Amino acid sequence: MVQKYQSPVRVYKHPFELIMAAYERRFPTCPLIPMFVASDTVNEYKSEDEAIHVIERRCKLDIDAPRLLKKIAGVDYVYFVQKNSLNRRERTLHIEAYNETFSNRVIINEHCCYTVHPDNEDWTCFEQSASLDIKSFFGFESTVEKIAMKQYTSNIKKGKEIIEYYLKQLEEEGITFVPRWTPPIACKLESSTSHTRRPVSPAINIPDSATKEGLNNKEILNTSSSPAEPTAGTPDDKLDADYIKRYLGDLTPMQESCLIRLRKWLQETHKGKIPKDEHILRFLRARDFNIDKAREILCQSLTWRKQHQVDYILDTWNPPQVLQDYYAGGWHHHDKDGRPLYVLRLGQMDTKGLVRALGEEALLRYVLSINEEGLRRCEENTKVFGRPISSWTCLVDLEGLNMRHLWRPGVKALLRIIEVVEANYPETLGRLLILRAPRVFPVLWTLCEVPEGGLVPKSLYRTAEELENEDIKLWTETIYQSASVFKGAPHEVLIQIVDASSVITWDFDVCKGDIVFNIFHSKRAPQPPKKDSLGAHSITSPGGNNVQLIDKVWQLGRDYSMVETALICKEGESVQGSHVTRWPGFYILQWKFHNMPACATTSLPRVDDVLASLQVSSHKCKVMYYTEVIGSEDFRGSMTSLESSHSGFSQLSAATTSSSQSHSSSMISR
């Protein structure tokens, strides 16, 4: 495999001619590069006007490699051939180098270029690229590759340092200016004049009027009929080393190379909008600077952004009022390191209400707009603080978190949102702070402009049909089960527990009628229900959505026991809860028809009793439920309110608080 390297553009704020004078002092040896032992001139050519100077050298290098490897290779030094082509007229120096030693086993090619800065003719640009291809090396290919790249990147770091060292040396000798090259004819004309004038390119004819009008040198150069195009490029297609350090941070030479190469590949092949450098860098970091892997996920993300018009989401999409009122999160200044700060009151968020009121897609789009706003704030903070800010901090408040947040469609929607964000906004979450102490947050929230959250009114809920019309899919059909509850025929679910201290969780909606919810425990398994089990109650079978498990001959307290206080649930209520099991065995969740008590204070029927009797006359209720068994350690680690194997009722179900008993461990919210 060929290893490639591409350096950013390094800028010397000195004229090209002075940089060349400093560069020539590197030969025949350089004390700042100990591995550069010696160099001999092999070929040399100079044009008559001395504008072109080509010199070829054979360089002797002492590679820092293990002694064993040198002994196996049979050499102490490595020889390279370096060819320098200096064009004083165009003010360029091209350097080409390749290895002479082991050329049949290892191929190393290097190209460097010094040119004039495209925007300032008194500055000089330097670029460097190289490739390494190890075909075979006595079974030490991987070792040689690491040694070569280590040596190469080490020398790259010293490149600018070496030039600056010799520039300082020239300054100490009193050399701070080197005149530009001028053709011999121009030199004779200049010597015959009484005043001095700055040398210019021979292709330019300077009229006397230009001198009288005081045209600057750059304007004169622009009047040339065939100006030489600067090979250094423009800021749009090249990256400057100072720019990288200022806006992207301290990168290793190899990281710089990966960024530049991936950016160049996008410019050559990608037809759409090219992402910003900091965005490309995030994808490289997400794949440990593996260019192929980073390129794959970046291209997928760019396609996704184009399909969903994500680049314009902040300008074209306005979040629904429900999100603005009930999504408990918002941006709030920055942390001590300058990262934008996002505060999320997850414990006060009605996830179920938001999904039922808006659907998953609207919630996802809102989260995307938050991420796009985060990128914009990072860019702004980079300018404000004068250092790279590439990620943000998220502060999550878990006060109030309880079972209602484990509504399964909401959890699945959250997982999908996380998946989309991870795929398209990698390396953006710099710090995640989890805060569970509720006493701290009331003070903070009075200072933050963050919505308080709360339950979304059910009047804003939309039906499944309405959501389906907008191509928004809910998982209610596949996750939840529907059951009918008849008078005298409860619906029961059997759960077998092997390990004590497991957690049984439930989530159900009472769609029709009033029911009583119970949990029982038995050491022995109930018998499977018989097909004609409903016959004794004179009720027609509801098509298999009513199951009875507790045998009629079983007696409460002898064959089975109640482990939770009965909970009366009214029509339209949503109930979530959990039970930490004390014993292994069989647990039965029961939804039972609620019989309204007869009035004992008067012999005359009241209006409420009449309405209740009409409801009872239907003899049928309907529930939609989901149950799951979770390991106690996993459950306790994910819910702040479950601090031990015993926990009280949720604050959101104050009506049931009085019925909590010490032998039960439940958490129910409506």
ABEGO torsion letter per residue (X at the ends): XBBBBBBBBBBBBBBAAAAAAAAAAAOABBAABAABABBBBABBBBBAAGABBBBBBBBBBBBBBBAAAAAAAGBABBBBBBBBBBBAAAGBBBBBBBBABGAAABBBBBBBBBBBBAABAABBBBBBBBBBBBABBGGAAAAAAAAAAAAAAAAAAAAAAAAAAAAAAAAAAGBABBBBBBBAAAAAAAAABABBBBBBBAABBBBAAAAAAGBBAAAAAAABABBBBBAAEBAAABBBAAAAAAAAEBBBAAAAAAAAAAAAAAAAABABBBBBAAAAAAAAAAAGGBAAAAAAAAAAAAAAAAAAGAAAAAAABBBBAAAAAABBBBBBEBBAAGBBBBBBBAAABBAAAAAAAAEAAAAAAAAAAAAAAAAAAAAAAAAAAGBBBABBBBBBBABGBBAAAABAAAAAAAAAAAAAAAAABBGABABBBBBABAAAAAAAAAABBBBAEEBBBAAABBBAAAAAAAGBBBAAAAABBBBBBBBGBBBBBBBBBABBGBBBBBBBBBABEBBBBBBBBBABBBBBBBAAAAAAAGBBBAGGABBBABBAABBBGAABBBABBBBBBBBGBBBBBBBBBABBEBBBBBBBBBBBBBBAABABBBAAAAAAAAAAAAGBBBBBBBBBBBBAAAAAAABAABABABBBBBAABAAAAAABBAABBBBBBX
